C-alpha cells in the first residue's frame, strides 16, 4: 500500500520528468516544489506537482475541477478540513501505465494553460 502522505514512487517521478520535458521550450516554465514535492511552475506559479499516494495534483478552473471530480476522473484535494476549489488529484493507475500517462498529460496541459492565463499581461 502506498503512503498517501509521501510523494509517489519512481515511476511517478519518471512520468513527471517526461511531462516536464514538454515545456522545455517555454522560458516561463520551471521545475519547482510544492509541499516538498516535485512539480512545475509557469510564471512562478505552481500548476502541477506530485502528491502523496502516486497522484498528480493540478490547478484547473473551478468548474472543470468540479466536473472531473463528479465524473470520477480525479479526486478533490483536501488540505486540513478545506477542499481546495481549483486543485484536483489524478491518481496513478498501477495496472495501466499508458492510461496514467494519457490522463496526466491532459491534466498537465490543462493546468499549464489555465495558470499561464492567470498571469497579468
Secondary structure, 3 states (H helix, E strand, C coil): CCCCCCECCHHHHHHHHHHHHCCCCCCCEEEEEECCEEEEEECCEEEEEEEECCEEEEECCHHHHHHHHHCCCCEEEEECCEEEEEEEEEECCCCCHHHHHHHHHHHHHHHHHHHHHCCCC
